[in-house]
Amino acid sequence: MTHLYFEDMEVGDRCTAGPYLITKSEIIQFAKQYDPVPRHIDEEAAARTIFGGLTACSAHTFSVFILLTTKLQPRFHVLAGMGWDELRLPNPVRPGDELDLELTVLEKRESKSKSDRGIVRTRVLLRNQRRDTALECSSNIFVARRPDVNAPPLS
Amino acid sequence: MTHLYFEDMEVGDRCTAGPYLITKSEIIQFAKQYDPVPRHIDEEAAARTIFGGLTACSAHTFSVFILLTTKLQPRFHVLAGMGWDELRLPNPVRPGDELDLELTVLEKRESKSKSDRGIVRTRVLLRNQRRDTALECSSNIFVARRPDVNAPPLS
């Protein structure tokens, strides 16, 4: 599979992954380990909340976002993530939802200190089958520069 | 257990939770499901990375942060999270690390539209046993106002 280097990416480029089907048993199993509160693990308690039913915990939704970043097409040659800004979960994730991920390149710039990489700022959208946004944020990532870009031309 | 209401909290107040021990098997198990790349699931491959060994994936570190928020002492009467800003993972989490969470109140203000709640901005620090920061961010949360705060005085 081909990986895109920093030089291959343009502002406005998009890559996508998914869908990922969330099941009730996965929601409950995840929350029992990392967010064991009634609205994420107990269907009857969840029915009495403002959401009116079981919803995935925030860590679970974030984890599905990360999983889908490993499946993006086309693939970037990512060296590392630098972090996430303005991370929001505007709509709950429910059993049976099918989530897909879309990354859009917002900005790119060369690293001043490291010649092997560039910094790419992306807009992240994780949406369900009704196109409601389940997670959004912006993310800065280090993307590898094409290894031969600074090499002298072959004579 | 007593929960703190919006009125009980002051700027500068802190609450803490932990420690939480991360094991190698938990790191591998989590990453196999949500970030199945060699540096998180294969010890030999991880040894050849810049980290020189197995590290927890970002979604796992975030999930431990969320788990510890459910164990904070003293407890806030949280209605909902509004999101996370400037989320960074400056140091890797390794097998055997013991993580603890510290939340500090940065700002508080009453909600203009909902009289039952206030908005509290907190600083989040997840640190290991060497006091290295594994995760940091700021978080805005809705905290319940004391139910009787707007009631007329008893005559």
Interface residues (C-beta under 8 A of the other chain):
Chain A: Q33 Y34 D35 P36 V37 C57 S58 A59 H60 F62 S63 V64 F65 I66 L67 T70 G81 M82 G83 W84 D85 E86 L87 R88 L89
Chain B: Q33 Y34 D35 P36 V37 C57 S58 A59 H60 F62 S63 V64 F65 I66 L67 T70 G81 M82 G83 W84 D85 E86 L87 R88 L89
